[in-house]
Structures are given as C-alpha cells and as structure tokens.
Amino acid sequence: MSEDINNNNIDTETIETNLVGGSNLMGNVKINSDVIATISGIACIDVAGVAGMSGGLSGDIATMLGKKSFSKGVKVQVNDQKTIIDLYIIVDYGMRIPDVAWKCQESVKKAVSDFCGFESIEVNVHIQGINMKDE
C-alpha cells in the first residue's frame, strides 16, 4: 500500500460548533478530527465480520510497540460540520463483504451523528484483506 492510513495522516483541523442555551450563545465547542476518527474506528470494529482495521506500515509498527489506536485505519475529512470518512478494514473469512461494508457505514454514520452531531456525507469502506481463521 503506497499510502499510510493512520492517525498521523488524519486531517487535524478542529471543528467548531456553537452551543446555544435558550436564545443566548453559550460558547463554542471544538472537536478535533482525531476524535471523529476514534469514534468511527470503535463503531466499525464493533461490527460482526470486521476482523480489524488496516493502518498501513506505520500503524502496524505502533501496534507492535504497544500503542493501541482506535483511529488506525480511519481517514477523516471535515468541511462545515459534514464529514467524509474512509475506513480501511480486514474482513473475517466467510462473511459476505457487501453486508459487512454496509453495516460499517451505518454504524459509523450513526455514531458520528450521535456523539458529534455531524452529518457523514460519505463513509467509504476499503477492504484491505481477509482474516483466515485458525483451524
């Protein structure tokens, strides 16, 4: 894979939203795109049939060093409280790939909306490999 997908390449812009209480502006909330990537990674890894996320060479090195990153295998782009999310996953052998991808998309869209209040206009799933079960 020529492109590393891990938390070092995630767009690190901060997203600002306004908190409104009643009719008064209460302040701003800033959400870093790393937070959206972590939420997306957790939502995706919980889907049945997802064996893991593929983070490229540097993501694999971080895993070997004992650093667990839930944003591994997730790339986030944010524009005006709308997100484009790319997921790089490994699917368990025997699972129907389109079903797993669809469930990942739905799970990530719901999680990002519920936790951050952002609309995901695209959730792209890239199948990076198949996990062969040990017999």
N, C-alpha and C positions, 0 to 999 in steps of 0.2 A: 504494500500500500504506500503510495507516494506521499500521502498527506496524513500527518498525525492528527488524530482527533482525541483530544484530552483537554483538561481544564486549562492548559497553557495557551491553547489556541481559541478559547471561547472569547467572544466579544465581551470585553469587560466594561461596557458602558453601564451607567446607572440609570434606572428608570425612575422618574419622579411622578408621583400622583398626589393629588390634593385631598386632604381629609376635611370633610365638611360635617359640622355638627349643627343641626338646625339650619339656620341661614348664614352662620358665621364660618369663615375659613379658619380651621383649627391649625393647619400646618401642612408640611409635606412629608411624604414617606418616600424614601429612596430604596429601591430594590435592585441589587446588583444582579447582572445576568448569570453569575455563578449560582445564585440562589435558585433561579429558574431551572438551570441545568441540573442541579442536585434534586429538585422536586421531580423533574422529568425522569431522571435516572432511576429514582426509587419507584416511581409509578410504573415504569417499564419493566424493571426487574421482577416486580410482583406478578406479572402476567404469566400464566401457565404456558410452558413451552419455551420461555426465554431462559437459556442456559447462562447467559451473561452478556456483558457489554464488551465491545471491542474498542480498546483505547489506543491502538497503534503501538509502536515500539516504546515510546517514552512512557505511555500509560502502563504498559506491561512491566517496565523497569520499576516504576513507582510501586506497583503491586508487589514485586519481589522484595522491595525494600521495606515492606510492611505498611505502606501508606494506603489506606482504603479510601477511594474517591468515588462517591456516588455519581459524580458528574462525568466519569470516564465513559467515553463513547457517546457523548452528547455535545452537539454544537447548537448554540442559540444565537439568533439574530433578533434584535428588538427594534421596532420603529413605532412610535406613537401608541404605546400600550398594546401593540399587536406583535405576536411572536411568530417566528419561523424556526422550527426545531428539527434538527436532523439526529436520528438515533441510529447507532451502529451496533447491531446485535448479533448474537450467536444463538441459533435455534436448536432445541433438542431434536435428535433424530426421531423420525416417525410422526412428527407434528405437521399439520397442514400449514405451510408457510403463510399463505394469504390470510388465514384466520388469526394466526399469531400476530402478524403485522397489523391487522385491523384492530385487534384488542389492545395492542400497544398504543396505536393512535388514539383510540377512545379514552384509554386510561390516562394518557399524558394530557390530552386536551382538558379532561375533567379536572385533573389535579392542578394544572396551571390556572385554570379558571377559578377553582375553589379557593386555592391558597393565595393567589396573587391578584385575581380579578382581571387578568389579561386574556384577550382572545387569541387563540392559536389559529392563525390563518393557514398554516401548513405544518403538518407533522410528517416528515419524510422518514421512512424506515428503510435502512440499508442492511441487507442480510450479509454478514461478513463470514459466516461459516456455520457448520453443523457440528453439534456436540454428539459424538458417538458414545453411547452408554457402555460402561464396562460390564461384561457378562461373566 
